Amino acid sequence: MNKKKLTLILFAFLAIIQVATPLSMIVRRELTLKHGRAFRFRIAPVDPYDAFRGRYLMLRLEQNLVPAPDNIKLSRHQKVYAIIKEDADGFAKFDHVELQSPDEGDYIEARVLYTNIQENNAVVLKMPFDRYYINEKLAPEAEIAYQNATRRGSKEKAFITVYVKSGFAVVDELYIGDKPIIEFIKSQRK
């Protein structure tokens, strides 16, 4: 095989990989949104302003301590599987973490941020989602609404819906009260 033909084959192979990688990420996200199970997670306040990262809201789940397996020491950045259960109000909570992906039930693949020894070996997880992207023009109003809704004593509560399928999680919507944040902002303008 001559050098020109080999170069052309390598170029074609690299081009296919460059197209296939983002395409597979998009397909996985869309399949999760279409076929995954929706969960509502309560969120907690966090300072959403960061001049270097662009227009999005930082998300932090209200439940940040999750029970770890007994007699197993988890290390920072270790992959775990957070098992999801729903409470009486229909909000998702993490029941515990496991080291292997479960054969049944709903779970999210996450990473260990650190272990909290004072809380019976509970772990704080880094979720695969921590941002809610929003239209640049609506972002300032959304930040204010989000901050107000996540303050203690606020009458409007904030939560997100997350679709989960085989450990993969996709944030679908951010709600203030019972309205998606865009609708909430528009209703506040009136």
N, C-alpha and C positions, 0 to 999 in steps of 0.2 A: 504494500500500500504506500502510495507516495505521500510526501509531507503535506501537500496542499489538501488532499482528501482527508487525512487524519485531523488536520486543523479544523476543517469544516465539520467533521463529525463531533469533535470536542465542543465546538461552538454551539452546534445544535443541541447537544446534551445539556450544556450549561443553560441555554435559553429555556429549555423545557423545565429544568429544575427551578429557574427563577420565576417562571409563570406558575408552576405547580405548587410551590410553597405557599404564596399568599392565597392562591385559589383554594387549597385544602383548608386553610385557616378560615376563610369565608364560608365554605361549605359546612365545616364543622359547627361554626357559630349558628348558621341558619338552620341546620338540622336540629340543633339543640333548642332553638326558639320554636321550631315547628313541632317537634316530637318529644321534647323534654317535659318534665313536670314542673309547674310553677310553685314557688315558695315565696312567702312574704317574710322578710327579715326586718326587725326593728333596728334603727340606726341611732347612733349617738353623736353628740356634737364634736366637731373637729374644725380647726381653723382652715378654711378652704382657699385662702389667698396664697398664691405662689406666682410671682411675676415671671418666672422662667418656664413654667410648664403649660401655659396656654389656658384655654377656657374649659374648665371642668370643675365639678364639685368633688372634693375628697369624701369618700365614704368610709365609715368605721361602724362595724356592727356593734350593737348594744351589748351583746353577749361576747365577751372577749376571753373568758376562761372556759376551757373545755376539759373534762376529766380525761386523764391519760390511762393507758393500760397499767394494771397493777404490776409492780416488780419489774418494770421495764424502764430503763433510762433513755430518754429521748434527747437527741442532740439538735443544736441550732441548724436550721435549714433542712432537717430531715423530712422526707415526704411521708405524710400520713393521710388517712382517709377519715374525714369528719362525718359521722353518722347523723343524719337529719331526722328529727322528730318534730311534730307539730303540737303546739300547746292548745289549751281549750279555746283560745281566741283565734286560732287558725294561723298563728305566727310560727315560723320555723325557729327551732333551737337545735343546738348541737348536743346530742346525748352523750357522746364520747368519741374518742379517736381510736382507730385501729391501724395496725402496721401493714395489713394486706387489704386489697380491695375486696369488699364483701361480695358474696355471690348474689345477694338479694337486698332490696331496700334502697333507699336514696342516700347518697353521700357526695361529698365534694372533696376532690384531691387538693390538699393544701400543704403548706410548709410550716414547720415549727419556728416561731420567732424566739421563744424562750420558755423554760419551765418555771412555774411558780411553786416552789417547794412549800411555802406557807399554806397554799390552798390544796393540800393533799395531792401533790404531784399533778396539778392541772397545768395545761399548756396554753400559751397564747399563740394563735395561729395567724399566719399571713395568708389571707384569702387570695384567690386568683383574680379577684375584682376589688378595686379600691377607688374607682373613678366613675363618675357619671358625666359624660360629655353632653354639652348643651350649646345651643345657638349662641354665638358671641354677643349678639345684641341683647339677649335675654339673661345672660350670665350674671350681671350685677344684681338684678332683681331676684334671680333664683338664689344667689348666695345669701341675700338678706332673708328671704323666705325660709330657706333651709336652716340658717342660724337660729332664727326665731322659733322654728318648729322643734329644734333639737335642744332648746334650753329647758332646764328643769322647770316644771310648773306650767309649761306651755299647754294651751288647750288644744292646739292642733299638733298632732303627732306625725312624725315622718317615718316612712318605711320604704323599702325597695322590693320589687318583685324580681326574683332570680329564677331563671329556668335551669334545671339540672338534668343531665342525662349522662349516665355512665361516668360520674365523677367530674364531668366538665360543666362549668357554670357560666351563664351569661346574664348580665344585668339587663333587664327589660325596661323598667320604668321606676322613677322616683316619685313617691306620692307625698303630698302634704294633706293631712286629714284623709279624705276619701277621694281626692282629686289628683290626677297626674300633675306634676309641678307646673307645666305650661298652662294648663287650665286654671290652676290655683292662682298663678300670677295674673292671668287675664281677668279672673273674678275679683282680684284685689284692686285692679285699675278702675273698676266701675264705681 
